[in-house]
Amino acid sequence: MQTLQKSKTFKHFLRMALSLICLFTLLLPNFEPTAKAISQSDIDALQADANKLAAKKKGLQSKLSALSDDKSKVLDKKELLDEQISVLSDQVSNVEDQIADFDHLISQTQTQLDEAKEKEKLQYQLFCKRVRAMEECGTISYWSVLFKANSFTDLLSRLDFVNEIMESDQRVIDDLKKLQDEISAKQNDLKDQKAESESAKADLVAKKSELDTQRKTTVSLMKQIEENEADYKSTLSEIAREEDATNDKIAQMAKELAKQSSAKGTYGGYIWPVTVSKRISSPFGRRTSPGGIGSTNHKGVDICGVGYTTQVLAAKAGTVIISQYSSSYGNYVVINHGGGNATLYAHLSSRKVSVGDTVTQGQVIGITGCTGHSTGPHLHFGITEDGEWVDPLKYLSDYTKAW
């Protein structure tokens, strides 16, 4: 009877010990990877895009190198330079995106590392509690427990409990080792990610410097035309013809679209297409074209005081009917507002909308620049009403005269 009571007491102890271990295990926070906003695959995709941009840039450089110094080819050269600048701008944006992704990834990895270290600490505490529990019970060995069995049935019962305790102990040890391996891997990941981030930052500095040099080259080319007007007479005439033809095309498109729609257009209600400047360097109408470049009958206004990163906003809601590059206007966008009413945004360094896009007033449609025939960054802004060009300064109040 006494032996049976001891057996029951021991079984009760084993059950309590096993329950204690399970309880501690359940109380530990589950260390599952959190849903990541950024992963290494996102950065890999950006790096693949970067390789494509590098190949495109190399192709453009080959075309530029193949061009002769023939003055009749100057427009071809300017267009290639503008395209190369566009690729360089995309490269800069790509590297900036990589750096931002690395920052997120580093933060995520650091969080995971901290969580792994905390769980390792708790897992080690659990292991220590298990050892102390064994010591408090008289440092009972697995074999001594088995040898105290008073019957074969009791031996099998004890063996089952001992196996459960041994498996639980092994799981604690295995989890501890797994966490230590995970911590080591995360530390290595963190080190690699920080190194790649620093490399990307150095690459960004180099690409921004190259972009700045290319922009200076295009400005220098246009000044060369300005200072040697007699040598570039045919080129200047071609620029003027192309600009006039583009203006006529835009006005005609606005008229045709008005005929196709039964809705009557409403004029006015425009906002400034940029927020950083209200300085007008060239007004609407007859003018002396800057440097002899472009049309002398200006069908819009030039807004200066902008750079190569200023956002261009839709002056009014509408639908994009043109988004392309031309020799005179460089990258330009035209938005149709109905009733023969359209707005033009020219010399953009990049376009953010495509033909057919519906845009809201104030939506970013591009970035200012000096593509096409321009001697510095500015925004050419034009308005048509009833298919005719009108002076935007009728609507753009509080402007500063800078001509």
C-alpha angles and dihedrals in degrees: 000000000000090000091051091050091052090050091052091048092051092048089050090052092050092050091049092048092049092046090050091053092048091048093053090047092053092047092057114098113256107246103214122153108262119234103279123222087195130032135176089259089063090056091044089055091051091049090051089053089049090056090052091050091049090052091049091049090050090053092051091049090054090053091048092050090051093055115099124224088254107142090222088064095055093102091051089051092049092050092051090048090051090050091048090050089051090053091047090051089052089049091052091049090047093053091045088054090049091052091049090050091048090052090053093044093049090050091049093047091048090052091050091048092051090049092049091051091050092050091047088054092051092044090053090050089053091052091051091050089053092052092047091050090055091048093049089054092057099275091283111198121215091240094049089053091053095045091056092064111125096203141015090255090051089049092054091047091050091046092055092052093045090051091051091050092046092049090049091049090049091050090054090052093044092049090049091052092045091053092049090052090047092051091051091050093048091050090053091047091051092050092050094046093051091049092050091047092053090048090052091050091053089048090051092055090050094048093048089052091050091048091051091051092050092051091051088051092056092047089049090051092053091047088052088059091045094051094044100043094152092055092050099042095125091046092052091050090050091052092051092048092048093049093048091048091051091050091050091048092052093048091047092049090052090051094048093049090050090055091051093054127068091203115101115231124236119216129214127027094112125152126208109279091222130035101202099066144025095182116127114204097177125025133214121277133016113012145149101261113237107262090349088287121138135353120339090211099070111208094194143008131274115230111204131183091074129113137203096287104045114126116238114216131204104255089209138005117270148107126297109242099169131029112160149101126273133177093245105033098030109203107005139168130204122197121197116216098179133256094060090304116135138152128217127208115187145180091035119169088215139003121226099188137058135214110285096027116136110222133193125222109277094020115142108252101167149335125263121249143131104268118148116019105346134124095208143001114296140127121249106207124188138175131202123197120187085355094301128111114249134186109270089206087075085075107021102083129191094030123160118232110232102164 
